[in-house]
């Protein structure tokens, strides 16, 4: 089946013009017939949700909220998340339509060669950029002690050594900014105040941003029940918004684009995981999925009670998957051993090494990238460090850009064999994300809206396609998204 595109986004170069015209006309008719305009979009990220998690749950729970939504929706069986499959690029894929090549955001712990370290006078360029609970005023408090601490933020020598907030770090706009510019209300709920990121470069894309700190002192993040209780705070915020209130319960308007992330499933995958290699849910995974479904059921019931269900597009996907599903494939490799191998090949060493089920390497001397790639690709190092491949040189530049000219692009990306996590040898986690494997990136994707009939779309798609699709459903121009323009991101196929 030939993949059709949105004519406002851009034309592929490989099809003859006559075929393109026919495809575009057919697509316009198909979209008009199958996805009528809506007034609201509810976007849900169930962090860690694999395609098979969604499929198995819907099949085994025919009366569930997810099953009900799938009966008036399209399920994409070949959806791929961002690569790297970290939470930051994963969410940005959904709300910008872009990959790190356009967003400039590779991880919540990355590097920028032009910025300066927190608390410095900006005389030295090049710093690790960390946007997690560590930049809260008080990471132990649910409200983070009042938000982000500017003293903990990287500094920008090009702008008077000013602190760089997460939203300023993002290079392209978001669906929230497009909606806000059109006079529409917006809202989002997520796990850290660092999700100020999705405000976008304007700093005011999300009118109602609710970001209680998940790592607060009262919430053990290795406990599924505690994490579900935390997620329930965000569910309450969404229910308030459906009722025409703000997240805190004050008077407001129902957002045109709103939603939240669920963290409980991700915690279950990391702590107890799956019952077998086929992905049969373990007890905690089953508990987390049931909690997510019950929460979605409350949202659906609230939409119906407010008369909004038939004017709302509901999108359910994931920032990332989790690897490995098969616990027998799990292998912990000491990240210090990886760092030592890099230093052996490049004496200056790494300026930043970010690891999970992937390794992102920013070198102190980028001219040594070829030597490091060659060293890591020797049979001895590939075996000792469980390396499947090293992305560098032309292949890296094609996917992300040139590290010699783009201050954010890693010099190397290390892709381990499936099941490997680069971390401390004493780590107790049994799964992680960030990598390029199917377990990391093959995520669930369901869109449910009035006028849609149940169907499974087998065409390969990317989660970046969600952003232009939801804008199109709201009657807004997807080409207003800068990443859509830069990367030629198409809307999702609807047949």
N, C-alpha and C positions, 0 to 999 in steps of 0.2 A: 504494500500500500504506500503510495507516494505521500510524503508529509507535506501538508499545505501550510501556507504562511499568512500572516497578517499583512495586507498590502501597505499598511502605514508603517511597518517596521523595516522592510527592506527586502530586496529580491535576491534569491540565491543566484550564483553565477553559472551554475552547471546546466540548467535546463534551457532549451531553446525558448525564444520569446513567445512563440505561438502556444507552446505547452504551458508556459507561465500564465498567460492570459486566461486560458481555459481553467487552469487550476485556481486562480484567484477568483474568478467569477463563481466557480462551483463552491469555493470556500465561503464567500460572502453569503450565498444562499443558505449553505449549511449552518453557518453561525446564526443567521437571523432566525432560522427555524428552530434551532435546538437550544440556544441560550438567550432567552428573552432578557431584557434589561431588568436589573434589580436596584433596590434602593440601599441595600446594606450588604456588606461582606463580613462574615465571621471567619477569621483565619485562625486555625488551631495547629500548633506544632506539638506533637507528642514525641518528645526527644527520645531517640532510640527506636522508633517504630519502623520495623522492617516491613517490606511488602508482605512477607509470609505471616507476620504477626497479625496484620490487618485481615488478610485472606482467611487464615485459620479461625480467627475470632468471629468473623461474620458468618462463616460456614457453620461453626459449632454453637452460635448464639443467634438463631433466626429471629428472635423477638427483641434483640438488643437495639439500642439507639443507632449503633454503627450499621447494623443490618438494615434498619429502617431507612437511614440516609442513603445507603447504597442502592436501595430500590427506586430512588428517584435521583440517581446520580451516576457518574462515570468513575470507574475504578481503573487507575493506570497501573498495569502490572509490571511495567519496565521503567519506573521513574528512578532517576539518579540524582543524588544530592550534590552539594559542592565538593570539590577536591582542592585542598584538604577538607575533610568532613568534620571540622570543628564547629562549635556552636555559633561563633560570630560569622564566618563566611556562610554557614548553613542558613542562618536567619536572613542574612543579607541577600542570599540567592532568592529567597521567597519574596522579599519586599523591595528589591531594587531591580531584579531581572539580570543581575550581573555576577560574574565570577571575580575572584581576587584580582584578575588582570585589570578590571575597571574600577572595582571598589577600593583597591589598595589595602584590603584587610585580609590577612592570611590566617590569623589565629588570635585568640585573646591574649596570647603571650608571643610577641613577634619582635621585629627590629626595624628601625629606620635609620638610615645612614646620615640623614640630615638633621634629625632632632637631637636634643641634648638631654642628659639625665635629669631626673627630678632634683630640685634643690640646688642646681648648679648655676653658674653665670653664663652658660651657653658658649664658653670658650672652646669646648671640645665637642665635636659633632659625632653622632653615632651613639644610639642607646637602645637597650631593651625597652619595649613598649608593652606594659602589662595593664590590662583592663579587666580586673576581676575584683573579688572582695577586698583585696589588699589595698585598693585605693579608696575604700570607704573611710569616712571620718572615724567610725567605730564599727568594725566588722562583726562585733559580737551582738550588736543591736539589730532588731528587726528593721528599724528605719535607717540603719547604717549610721546612726548618730547625726542624721540630718543631711545625708547624701555624700557626695564625693569630696575628698580633701584635695584642693588644688596643689598643696605642697607635695603630694605624692604622684603628680602627673608629669609626663615628659614635657620638655620646654622647646619652644620653637624659636631658633635664632633669627629667623626671617621676619618674625613679628614681635620684636621687642622682648624676646625670651619669655613670652607668655605661656602659661600652661595650656597643654593641648587636651581638651576634653574629648571623650570618645566620639561625639558627634562631629567634631572638627576633624577628626582623623579620617572619617569616611569621605571619599572623593566624589561620590555621585549621590544624586537625590533618591528619595524613597517614595513608595506609593502614598505614604502618609503626607509627605510634602505636596505631592500633586493634588491630593484630595483637599488638603487645607487651603492651598492656593485657589481652589475652586469654591471655597466657602463652605466646605463640608466638615463636620466634626470627626475627629479621629481619636482612637484610644489603643493602648497596648499594655499588657502585663507580662513581666518576665522576672528572672531570678536574681539579678544584681542591679544596683543603681548604675553600674557600668553600661547597662542597656540604654542609657542616654544615647548610645550609638545610633539608634534608629530614629532619633529626632532628625537626623540628616544634617548636612552642612549648614542649613539655615538655623539649626538649633531649636526650631519650634514646630517640627512636623507633626508631633503627637501632642494633641491638646490635653489628653488625660493619660499620663504615663504613670503606671503603678509598678514599682520595682522593690518589693520587700526583699531583704537580704536572706537568701536561702541558707547561708553559712552562719547564721546567727547562733549565739551560744546555746539556745534552747532547742535547736533542731539538728539532731545527729543525722548527717547526710548519708550514713550507711544503713539507715533504717527506713524501710519502705513505708511503714505506717506513719512515721513522723514526717516523711517527705510528702505523703498524700495529704496529711493535715496542713502542711505548708501550701501545697498546690490548691487546697480548698479555699485559701484566702483569695487567690487569684480568680477562682471560680466565682466566689462571692462578688468580686469586683465586676466580672462580666455580667453576672445576673443583675447587678445594680444598673449597669449600662443598658442592658436590654429593657429595663424598666424606665428608661429615660432619666437616669441619675448619673452622677459621676461615680468613679470607683469607690469613693468614700461615702457615698450615699447622699451627697448634696444634689440640688436641682441641676439638671443638665439636659442634653439632647441625646437621642440614640445615635451612636456613631455610624458614619457611613462605612468606615473600615475600622475593625477592632478585633481583639482576640487575645490569646495568651499562649504560653508554653506549659506543658506538663513535664515534670521531672521525675515522677515516681517510677515510671517504666525504666528509665535510664539507670536509676539506683538499683532496681531489682536485677537488671541485667549485669551490673557490675558486682553485685554481692552474692547472689545465689544462682542466677542464670537460668538456663534451659534444662529440661529433663533429659534430652537426648540430642544427638547430632542433627535430627530432622527439624529441630526448632519447636518441639513440644514444650509448652510453657511449664516452667517449674512453678512451685507454689507461689512465690513472690511475684513472678511475672504475671501469673494468672490474677493475683490480687490487684496488681497495678492496672492491668487491662480492664478488669471489672470496675475499678474506681474511675478510670478515664471514661468508660462507657456510661456509667451512672451520671457522671458530671455532664457529659454531652446530652444525656437525656433531660437533665434539668434545664439546660440551655434551650433545647428544642421546645420543651414544654413552656418555658418563659416566652419564647418567640411566638408560640401559638397563642398564649394568653394575651399578648399585646397586639395580636393581629399582624405580626411581622414575618411569620414563617414563610408565607408565599411571596415575599418580596426580598428574601435574603438568600444569598449564595453562601454556602458553608464549605470551606476548604479545610481538609484534614490531611496533614502531611507531617514531615519531621525535618528538623535541622540536620540530622545525621542518623545513621544506624549505630551499630555497636559490634565489635569484633573481639573474639570469635563467638559464633553461636555454638559451635561444637567445642565443648570444654576440653576435649582430648587434644585439640589443636593449640591450646594455650601454651605459650612459651614466653617467659620473662627474660629479657636480655638487658643486662646492666647498661644504662645510658652512659655511665662513665667509661665503659669499654669503647663505646662508639666515639665518645669525645677523644679518647686516647688515640684511636685509629686515625681520626681526622688530624690531630696534632702531629702524629708521626709523619703524615704526608705533607703537612703545611705547618712548619714550625711556629708561625704566628698564631695558629689555632683558630678556633671559632669565636667570633664576637658574640654569637647567640646560637644555641642549639636547643630547639624546641622539639620535644619528643612525646609521643603517645603510641598509637599504632602507625606512626609515621615519624620521620626525622626531617626537620627543616633546618638547614644550615646556612647561616650568614657568616662568612669568613672575615677575619680582620684584613686579610689581603685577598681581594677577589680574583686577582690574577692567578692564584693558586688553585682555582676551582677545578681545572682540568686534571691537575696532578692528584687532587683529593679524589675526584671521581674515578680515576684510573686505579688508585690504590684500593678504594673500597670495592671495586669491581673485580679484584683478583679472587681466584677460587678460595684462597685461604680466608680472606676477610668476609667474603659472602657466606661461607660456611660458619665461621666463628660468630658473626654478627647477624646471621639469618637474614641477609639482604637478598631480595628478589631482583631489584634493579635500582639504578641511580639515575635520576632525571637531572640532566645537566646540558650545557651547551645549546645547540640549535633546538633540541626537543623542548628544553625548559623555556627558551625564549619564545617558541611558537605558542606555548600554552599560557605563559604568564608575562612575557616581556623580557627586557634585557636588564639584568642586575647592574650592568655598568652604567645605565642611564636612568633606571627607576630605583629610587632609594629603598623601596619596600621589598622588591623581589628577592627571594632567597638565592644564594649562589648554587645550592644543590637541594634536591629533595630525595630523601632516602626512602624507598618503598620496601618494607620488610616482607618476608613470607607471611602468608595468611596465618593469623593467630598470634603473631609476635607483638608484644608490647615492650617498648623501650622505657624502662623506669628503674626504680630502686629494686635490688634483688629481694628485699623484704616486703615489697608491696603485696597486699592481700587481694587486690582487685582481680577479677577473672575475665573482665572485658573492658574495652576502652574504645574510643573513637578518634578520628583525626586522619585515618589512612584512606587508601584508595581501593581497598578490596570490596567485593560485593557486600559482605557483612557490614562494612562501614557506610556504603553509599546506596545500596538498593533499598530504597525507602518506600513506605506506603504513600499513596496519593489518591484521595477521593474528593471529587467535587460534587456537591449536591445542591440542586436548585429547582425551582418550579419549572415545569415543562420538560425536564430531562427524564428519560427512561433509563432503566438499569442497563448498563453495558460495561464490558471490560475492554479497554483500549490497550492493545498489545504493542502499538508503536512506541519505540524508545523515546522518552521525554526526559527533560531536566527540570528540577524544581525552580530554576530561573524563569521558566515559562509561566509560573503562577502569577508573578507580578503584572505582566502585561494583560493576562487573562482577566484578572479581577478588575483592573482599571477599565478594560473594554466592557465588562458586564455592568459597570456603573455608568457607562456612557462617557467615560473620560478617555483621552487620547493616550494610548500606551507609549507613543513616541515622545511624550513629555518626560519619560524616564531616560536619563542620560546613559545609563548602562545598556538599555535597549537599543539606543542609537549606536553606541560604540561597538556592541557585540552582535547586533542584528538578531536579538532574541525574539522568537516568535511566540504567539499565543499557543495554548495547548490545542492539539487536535481534538475535535469533538465527535469524530466518527471513526 
